[in-house]
Amino acid sequence: MLVPVFIAEFDPVWYVASTLLSVTAAGAAVTVWAAVRAVSRSGPVPAPVAHRSTGSAGPHHGSVAQRRREAA
């Protein structure tokens, strides 16, 4: 649970600001943790395999007209 920092007298502006700062810092920490965890768990990215009909890296490369000619 996040507890905002209090000063001697209760100030609503300071309360809201400190709460937002606490939530933002916690969110940033979780984001960084998740990114580091995702990168550390991912293996090497495989290279794209050439497509047989077009010779490109996938079936969606080239113009629409070219794909229609190849399909015909």
N, C-alpha and C positions, 0 to 999 in steps of 0.2 A: 504494500500500500504506500502510495506517495503522500508524504506529509509536507505541506508548504511551510516555508520559513516564516516565522512570526517576528514582528518587532514589538517594542514596548506597548504602543497603542495600536488597536486594531484599525487597519486602513484597508478598505475594500479594494482599492486600486492595487496596492502592494500584494494583497492576498491573491487577486486574479493573476497578476503578473508573475508572481512566484510559482503559482500552480501551473500556468502555461509553460513556464521555463522548465519546471520539473518534468512535465509530460513530454515536452519537446526533446529534452535530453535523454529521457528513457526511450523514446521512439527512435532517436538517432542511434543509440547504443544497440537496440534490437536490430535495426536495419543493417548496421555494420556487421554485427554478429552473424546475421543470416547470409549476408553476401560472402563473408569469409568462409562460412561453412559450406555454401553452395560451390564456391570455387575449389575448395579443398577436396570435395567429394567427387567433382567431375573429372573424368579421365580426358585423354587426348581427343580432340574433335576430329572425326574422320573426314578425309578429303572427299569432295563430291565426285561421284562416278559419272563418266561420260554417258550420255543417253545414246542408245543405238541408232535411232533414226536421224537425229539432228547433230550428233557429235558434240552437243553443248553439255553444260553441267546439269541439265534437267529438261523435262518435257515442256516447260512453259517459256523457254527462251525463243527469241525470234518473233517475227511479225505474225499477225493473225492470218494474213494471206499465205504466208509460207507454211503455216501449220495446216491450212485447208488444202493446199497443193499436196502436201505430204500425205494427208489422210485420204485423198481421192485416189 
